[in-house]
């Protein structure tokens, strides 16, 4: 059986880059907490946007897709699902809502992990919703020629429950060691969960829900306002490369957690970086959506497209962005570069 041991997090031999990233994340957490009361309305708007993005991207990573309009309707509970993909999307919405609203009562323990899986898979009528796998599974890789090879063999179905129990105990043991930083511990536990691969379906999505849960329980709730899942999806190739590197030798207790830790912390760091952009562009001006769009363009050195501006300000509608662009063009503050779908805008000097 695999031995779960996180004592290496207490030996002081971790790469300096990891320690520096953790320091940066905690610094941003402090500034974020200070902003919440002053800009409560913006945080509420960002939460709504992030929820849609999280549901969309976490499912998209697994090849489960629907139109943006349909995802918004399902997330906002304005429409029932119409097919299997939309049922899966509804399930992730329900599980994500549970993490958002009940994280105080949830923990990294078997019954809660099974509850999240049941919540997520029930809308799709999966017969194994809330149950560990009953047959062995493998992680298959398909090359450019279409040939399949086994990239990783997870724990057998027979040994899954025992491994999950050992993982839970190892996590609790590490949490009791005040020398171990929780932010370094979380990605290690998530990697081990993925290597156990306890479910026949939904392991990746559950791993992302558990990531949010453990971050929330440790005072890191940026994923509520900037989608953590979207950052993973944005750098998906790097994520899978890190997962592959860190899972090598796992069944022999010889794997290296560092690549996955670095990728995980990078995604979290980028969440805080994206959130910070919502505030740094304003620089003391009245905090309106119009001023934020104006500041985004006028403070940018490089030209920006309308899509770029919308990505920086996801809670602001394209209509509002177009309105501000029109006013700035008319006032001679910006100039247009290119045409049609290649149109960009830049400050006029």
Legacy VTK file of the C-alpha trace (Angstrom):
# vtk DataFile Version 3.0
C-alpha trace
ASCII
DATASET POLYDATA
POINTS 349 float
0.000 0.000 0.000
1.089 3.549 -0.738
2.441 5.367 2.323
1.272 8.949 2.695
3.886 11.037 4.445
4.015 14.832 4.290
6.823 15.279 6.788
9.108 16.462 3.952
7.180 19.758 4.097
8.791 20.326 7.493
12.422 19.742 6.548
13.206 23.217 5.175
14.539 21.892 1.887
11.796 23.132 -0.427
12.740 25.302 -3.432
12.978 29.006 -2.642
10.601 29.738 -5.533
7.809 27.878 -3.736
8.381 29.787 -0.519
8.418 33.108 -2.397
5.179 32.288 -4.210
3.498 31.398 -0.929
4.634 34.720 0.523
3.198 36.597 -2.441
-0.130 34.790 -2.143
-0.466 35.617 1.542
0.360 39.269 0.868
-2.372 39.448 -1.759
-4.814 37.694 0.564
-4.276 40.460 3.109
-4.983 43.216 0.583
-8.027 41.338 -0.730
-9.535 40.992 2.736
-9.076 44.736 3.269
-10.946 45.515 0.040
-13.995 43.319 0.633
-15.911 45.678 2.882
-15.163 48.793 0.858
-16.044 47.204 -2.492
-18.726 44.701 -1.481
-20.790 45.351 -4.614
-17.890 44.518 -6.923
-17.082 41.335 -5.024
-20.720 40.254 -5.330
-20.606 40.848 -9.087
-17.305 38.995 -9.421
-18.683 36.039 -7.467
-21.531 35.619 -9.953
-19.156 35.758 -12.905
-16.632 33.393 -11.319
-19.304 30.788 -10.595
-20.271 30.634 -14.264
-16.617 30.480 -15.335
-15.844 27.728 -12.810
-18.746 25.567 -13.948
-17.873 26.138 -17.578
-14.126 25.527 -17.421
-14.014 22.660 -14.928
-16.377 20.721 -17.173
-14.632 21.852 -20.357
-11.361 20.348 -19.106
-13.160 16.984 -19.168
-14.722 17.568 -22.599
-18.160 18.464 -21.210
-19.389 21.534 -23.050
-22.423 23.723 -23.687
-22.923 27.223 -25.042
-22.134 30.161 -22.757
-25.798 31.119 -22.757
-26.934 27.646 -21.721
-24.321 27.474 -18.957
-25.464 30.826 -17.572
-29.091 29.689 -17.636
-28.245 26.463 -15.815
-25.950 28.093 -13.253
-28.574 30.756 -12.515
-31.211 28.012 -12.318
-33.271 29.570 -15.087
-33.459 26.381 -17.155
-33.426 22.618 -16.699
-30.716 20.595 -18.491
-31.561 19.259 -21.939
-28.934 16.534 -22.402
-26.258 14.543 -20.570
-23.601 17.278 -20.819
-25.985 19.819 -19.334
-26.872 17.385 -16.541
-23.162 17.134 -15.743
-22.964 20.932 -15.757
-25.919 21.156 -13.376
-24.236 18.646 -11.078
-21.028 20.659 -10.880
-23.080 23.770 -10.148
-24.761 22.017 -7.221
-21.481 20.672 -5.818
-19.764 24.049 -6.249
-22.623 25.773 -4.423
-22.227 23.289 -1.583
-18.522 24.105 -1.294
-19.242 27.849 -1.402
-21.962 27.801 1.236
-21.165 24.799 3.455
-17.367 24.672 3.579
-17.419 25.305 7.330
-19.188 21.957 7.790
-17.265 20.003 5.158
-13.826 18.491 5.598
-11.306 16.369 3.756
-12.861 13.109 4.905
-14.414 10.164 3.141
-18.060 10.889 3.846
-17.805 14.494 2.634
-15.857 13.549 -0.490
-18.511 10.942 -1.302
-21.215 13.547 -0.630
-19.655 15.975 -3.110
-19.399 13.218 -5.712
-23.016 12.208 -5.135
-24.140 15.820 -5.451
-22.167 16.278 -8.659
-23.119 13.015 -10.396
-26.778 12.608 -9.356
-28.278 14.958 -11.988
-26.673 12.780 -14.703
-28.232 9.701 -13.027
-24.847 8.045 -12.627
-25.386 4.705 -10.824
-22.065 5.156 -9.013
-22.832 8.658 -7.722
-21.390 8.893 -4.223
-19.624 5.531 -4.481
-16.007 4.590 -4.949
-15.103 2.716 -8.115
-16.088 -0.944 -8.213
-13.742 -1.968 -11.013
-10.143 -1.025 -11.721
-9.471 1.962 -13.964
-6.476 3.298 -15.850
-5.423 6.706 -17.120
-4.955 6.452 -20.865
-2.907 8.771 -23.085
-3.577 9.129 -26.812
-0.635 10.168 -29.024
-0.731 12.247 -32.200
-1.257 9.097 -34.273
-4.287 8.070 -32.249
-2.556 5.208 -30.405
-3.436 4.645 -26.768
-0.990 3.865 -24.005
-1.503 3.507 -20.266
0.038 6.581 -18.652
-0.817 5.672 -15.077
-2.415 2.795 -13.181
-4.286 4.128 -10.142
-5.035 2.178 -6.989
-7.200 -0.894 -7.557
-10.897 -0.784 -6.725
-10.344 -3.274 -3.924
-7.769 -1.036 -2.215
-9.399 2.342 -2.889
-11.320 2.741 0.381
-8.285 1.848 2.476
-6.080 4.278 0.556
-8.636 7.062 0.950
-8.766 6.423 4.696
-4.964 6.557 4.924
-4.903 9.766 2.878
-7.447 11.378 5.198
-5.438 10.400 8.287
-2.181 11.618 6.755
-3.781 14.971 5.964
-5.117 15.335 9.510
-1.716 14.404 10.919
0.032 16.998 8.748
-2.526 19.649 9.728
-1.623 19.107 13.369
2.021 19.960 12.627
2.218 23.756 12.908
5.557 23.697 11.066
3.802 22.543 7.871
2.316 25.354 5.799
-1.239 24.462 4.752
-0.768 26.132 1.381
2.069 23.727 0.595
0.141 20.754 1.964
-3.009 21.209 -0.130
-1.501 20.460 -3.582
0.259 17.381 -2.175
-3.040 15.975 -0.917
-4.793 16.801 -4.192
-2.065 15.030 -6.160
-2.441 11.919 -4.000
-6.212 12.022 -4.472
-5.750 12.138 -8.249
-3.296 9.240 -8.140
-5.727 7.120 -6.123
-8.406 8.037 -8.694
-11.163 6.760 -6.403
-14.124 7.192 -8.776
-14.975 5.741 -12.147
-15.931 9.217 -13.352
-15.496 12.750 -12.033
-12.062 12.530 -10.398
-10.697 15.681 -12.031
-13.753 17.765 -11.195
-13.851 16.503 -7.613
-10.148 17.325 -7.241
-10.863 20.927 -8.207
-13.797 21.125 -5.783
-11.603 19.718 -3.021
-8.912 22.264 -3.889
-11.428 25.071 -3.362
-12.732 23.471 -0.169
-9.290 23.156 1.405
-8.335 26.673 0.356
-11.562 28.089 1.813
-10.972 26.263 5.089
-7.520 27.831 5.252
-8.723 31.379 4.633
-8.025 31.533 0.893
-11.329 32.305 -0.823
-10.079 34.041 -3.978
-11.581 31.158 -6.002
-14.990 32.541 -5.137
-14.253 35.748 -7.070
-11.763 34.651 -9.740
-12.273 31.147 -11.117
-9.485 28.812 -9.994
-10.725 26.249 -12.516
-10.429 28.815 -15.312
-6.757 29.359 -14.485
-6.128 25.604 -14.646
-7.904 25.445 -17.980
-5.986 28.445 -19.311
-2.682 26.694 -18.642
-4.014 23.168 -19.117
-0.933 21.810 -20.875
1.314 22.902 -18.008
-1.128 21.388 -15.531
-1.033 17.971 -17.182
2.738 18.100 -17.567
3.111 18.836 -13.854
0.649 16.069 -12.982
2.586 13.595 -15.107
5.932 14.550 -13.577
4.663 14.384 -10.006
2.804 11.102 -10.438
5.854 9.284 -11.853
6.962 6.699 -9.308
3.955 7.367 -7.084
3.042 3.709 -6.561
6.616 3.080 -5.353
6.641 6.074 -2.978
9.314 7.722 -5.147
7.401 10.578 -6.729
8.331 14.266 -6.577
5.495 16.555 -5.438
7.274 19.776 -6.399
6.166 20.114 -10.067
2.495 19.780 -9.107
2.940 22.101 -6.126
4.506 24.736 -8.362
1.685 24.485 -10.891
-1.012 24.603 -8.211
0.474 27.653 -6.516
0.994 29.358 -9.875
-2.729 28.959 -10.648
-3.653 30.359 -7.247
-1.167 33.210 -7.630
-2.708 34.080 -11.000
-6.162 34.203 -9.391
-4.956 36.872 -6.980
-3.142 38.659 -9.788
-6.336 38.768 -11.867
-8.340 39.972 -8.877
-5.795 42.690 -8.180
-6.216 44.003 -11.730
-9.852 44.826 -10.955
-8.593 47.366 -8.414
-5.182 48.568 -9.594
-6.568 49.958 -12.842
-8.733 52.499 -11.045
-6.098 54.305 -8.965
-8.427 56.264 -6.723
-11.053 57.269 -9.275
-14.739 56.816 -8.535
-15.259 53.072 -8.668
-17.733 52.812 -11.555
-17.739 50.289 -14.376
-17.227 53.071 -16.914
-14.159 54.372 -15.068
-12.734 50.880 -14.801
-13.051 50.337 -18.561
-11.507 53.754 -19.255
-8.613 53.080 -16.890
-8.024 49.657 -18.421
-7.412 51.214 -21.830
-5.612 54.415 -20.823
-3.229 52.615 -18.454
-2.297 49.922 -20.955
0.974 50.268 -22.845
-0.056 47.813 -25.553
-3.226 47.933 -27.683
-6.257 46.056 -26.359
-9.177 44.503 -28.178
-12.731 44.619 -26.849
-12.327 40.964 -25.881
-9.175 41.812 -23.909
-11.018 44.502 -21.983
-13.924 42.164 -21.237
-11.514 39.493 -19.976
-9.897 41.949 -17.562
-13.351 43.073 -16.401
-15.556 39.962 -16.644
-18.371 41.509 -14.599
-18.786 44.337 -17.147
-20.984 43.695 -20.166
-19.667 44.043 -23.752
-22.353 46.695 -24.299
-20.881 48.892 -21.554
-17.372 48.357 -22.951
-18.555 49.420 -26.426
-20.249 52.496 -24.962
-17.081 53.628 -23.188
-14.947 52.926 -26.266
-17.270 55.109 -28.326
-17.019 57.994 -25.847
-13.229 57.762 -25.652
-12.903 57.696 -29.439
-15.183 60.717 -29.761
-13.196 62.583 -27.098
-9.956 61.817 -28.912
-8.449 59.996 -25.912
-7.866 56.726 -27.762
-7.325 55.616 -31.315
-8.425 52.548 -33.210
-5.955 50.116 -34.779
-6.984 47.493 -37.301
-10.513 46.640 -38.394
-13.284 44.090 -37.998
-12.324 41.220 -35.661
-8.744 42.548 -35.458
-9.719 45.952 -34.035
-7.684 47.148 -31.063
-7.600 50.358 -29.052
-4.731 52.300 -27.530
-4.241 55.619 -25.737
-3.734 58.548 -28.082
-0.657 60.638 -27.284
LINES 1 350
349 0 1 2 3 4 5 6 7 8 9 10 11 12 13 14 15 16 17 18 19 20 21 22 23 24 25 26 27 28 29 30 31 32 33 34 35 36 37 38 39 40 41 42 43 44 45 46 47 48 49 50 51 52 53 54 55 56 57 58 59 60 61 62 63 64 65 66 67 68 69 70 71 72 73 74 75 76 77 78 79 80 81 82 83 84 85 86 87 88 89 90 91 92 93 94 95 96 97 98 99 100 101 102 103 104 105 106 107 108 109 110 111 112 113 114 115 116 117 118 119 120 121 122 123 124 125 126 127 128 129 130 131 132 133 134 135 136 137 138 139 140 141 142 143 144 145 146 147 148 149 150 151 152 153 154 155 156 157 158 159 160 161 162 163 164 165 166 167 168 169 170 171 172 173 174 175 176 177 178 179 180 181 182 183 184 185 186 187 188 189 190 191 192 193 194 195 196 197 198 199 200 201 202 203 204 205 206 207 208 209 210 211 212 213 214 215 216 217 218 219 220 221 222 223 224 225 226 227 228 229 230 231 232 233 234 235 236 237 238 239 240 241 242 243 244 245 246 247 248 249 250 251 252 253 254 255 256 257 258 259 260 261 262 263 264 265 266 267 268 269 270 271 272 273 274 275 276 277 278 279 280 281 282 283 284 285 286 287 288 289 290 291 292 293 294 295 296 297 298 299 300 301 302 303 304 305 306 307 308 309 310 311 312 313 314 315 316 317 318 319 320 321 322 323 324 325 326 327 328 329 330 331 332 333 334 335 336 337 338 339 340 341 342 343 344 345 346 347 348
